Amino acid sequence: MHVLLVASAFNSLTQRVHAELRDRGHSVSVELALPAADLAACVRRHRPELIVAPMLTSAVPEEVWSAHTCLIVHPGPVGDRGPSSLDRAVLDGVPRWGVTVLQANAEMDAGDVWASVECPGPDPGESKSAWYRGEVADAALEAVLLAVERYAGGTYVPAPQTQGLARPLLRQEHRRIDWLRDGTEQVLRTLRAADSRPGVRDELLGCAWYLHGGHPEDGLRGRPGELLATRAGAICRATVDGAVWIPELRAHRAPGQPAAPKLPATLALGALLPELPELPAPAAAGRGPRPRTWSDIGYQEVGGAGFLSFSFPGGAMSTAHCRRLLDAYRAACARPTSVLVLGGGRDFFSNGIHLGVIEAAVDPAEESWANINAMDDLVEAVLTTTDRLVISALGGNAAAGGAMLAFAADEVWCRSGVVLNPHYRLMGLYGSEFWTYTLPRRIGSAAAEHQTTEALPLSAEAARRLGLVDRTVACPPAEFAGRAAALAARLAGHPATTSRIAVKKARRERDEEQRPLASYRAAELERMWQTFFDPQAPYHALRRAFVGKVRPGETPPHLARAVPARRGAPLSARPGSSPDSVTGPGVHDAAPVRGGC
């Protein structure tokens, strides 16, 4: 079928539905529900057989739903209604949740039900956005695919809703933190229910801010509301019975102004920040319970495998993030392991350079240049590691330079719900991170050119067939780290691993003789320098619009055009693949995935 996706934004769930529908033989186009757009006219132009709305914050016009079957994805179980369903579920700590696909009609969220799928409720340690991109998205995809299958069959009759509870929008007055009364757990629920949007509005050091993210700290105490310490850009603030780490702040701006960027808290506060101790993250402890704290980078070992984990808000990596991760990578490489795993967390792997920090810089061009060079330093360290196998383990999505960081490893393992966007051009950039070396090496020059110019999302399975990914792991988000650890430990103990490392080293030496890595880097950075330091380059306006949450005037052409189905046969063979290649004869955990975002 030809399916039209109608969405308020091309967010992670919309991207995943787009990619998975193409994988299953449907042609897909997208129309954004924009204030100035005539949605009915857009639908007439597309002439879809079915409309699916994965993420829609406005009502579908009657002219549309009365003429076309329009399936709405509501992130709540049957009977749940209202715009803040996930926020309330996090605040309430529900043990089970669900996603409903219903048919649009005159009443919001009250249409007939085409499919509904249950999922686990939010983990107490995870934010709303991580839950949405994980368990909720898995359930949403399963429900969408089921509903599309039922519609295509032509005989299914959707079930009417007999009752429902419509709850209003959660506004800032319902999200307030009372630092003199609220305990740590209440503060964390409030913060996590508002992350990543809209944040919790609060007063701090005489100014209004939105607080983003929250993590418990068991080892620090102070006067409730007082700032106690900093760590890696985050601030630690006392509660009545403990403390919380807050990684990011966003300045409050008057209505009608572009949104301020989310920034590392210490950077946002700037000169307002009092003198506080900078506390390093505690060393990894042995077995047994340990006090709760927060760090965005961690390292541990299991057998002969090392695991370098990192989790940066939104997957954005500033210059400082890149340099700290590079230091940690070099320290990990000094350990006596034969396998090193990067990532392994449940949410974003990386989305590349930090556009918010760049936009807030005194000189955005200089900060862009510093950031891309720091990313390149990190990727180069991965590419030139020849004494062990390096694995990128993606439990969450990756895009742009963050995807290229993943592809620099010897193998790429993805949870089956991951979405990849291996391209740069939508931000007006040529790209760096050695993509002109790693992409053709994995999938050939023609496929690399196609992926970077088409600029559309790939499912994990499509990326595996293409050759960008070596293994897909079908499991719930919470299980991915453990599955990746077990696979890595098995790889470290495999008799063939030593010979694979030798083959890898020899191949790197041959590649270096043919064309040095420094040549790829210099050519890419020359194009990036020209863009960064040209005030008229589209990158600057695109960056400001992205950071300021400025909606486009129309649906971008690459989304609006009908994209043909991606068939199940292999899309490409990896050039030069053989039993003794660096990836080896991959074994793919590619069973069908069940629900998550």
Secondary structure as UniProt FT lines:
FT   STRAND          2..7
FT   HELIX           12..23
FT   TURN            24..25
FT   STRAND          27..32
FT   TURN            35..36
FT   HELIX           39..46
FT   STRAND          50..53
FT   HELIX           62..65
FT   TURN            66..67
FT   STRAND          70..74
FT   TURN            78..79
FT   STRAND          80..81
FT   TURN            83..84
FT   HELIX           85..92
FT   STRAND          96..103
FT   TURN            108..109
FT   STRAND          113..120
FT   TURN            124..125
FT   HELIX           128..131
FT   HELIX           132..136
FT   HELIX           137..153
FT   STRAND          165..166
FT   HELIX           172..174
FT   TURN            179..181
FT   HELIX           184..193
FT   TURN            194..198
FT   STRAND          200..204
FT   TURN            205..206
FT   STRAND          207..212
FT   STRAND          215..217
FT   TURN            224..225
FT   STRAND          227..231
FT   TURN            232..233
FT   STRAND          234..238
FT   STRAND          243..246
FT   STRAND          248..251
FT   TURN            255..256
FT   STRAND          263..264
FT   HELIX           265..269
FT   HELIX           270..272
FT   STRAND          297..302
FT   TURN            303..304
FT   STRAND          305..310
FT   HELIX           313..315
FT   HELIX           319..333
FT   STRAND          339..343
FT   HELIX           355..360
FT   HELIX           364..383
FT   STRAND          389..394
FT   STRAND          398..399
FT   HELIX           400..407
FT   STRAND          411..415
FT   TURN            416..417
FT   STRAND          419..421
FT   HELIX           425..427
FT   TURN            433..434
FT   HELIX           435..443
FT   HELIX           445..454
FT   STRAND          458..459
FT   HELIX           460..466
FT   STRAND          471..473
FT   HELIX           477..479
FT   HELIX           480..492
FT   TURN            495..496
FT   HELIX           497..514
FT   HELIX           517..532
FT   TURN            535..536
FT   HELIX           538..547
FT   TURN            548..549
FT   HELIX           557..560
FT   TURN            575..576
FT   TURN            579..580
FT   TURN            582..583
FT   STRAND          595..596
//
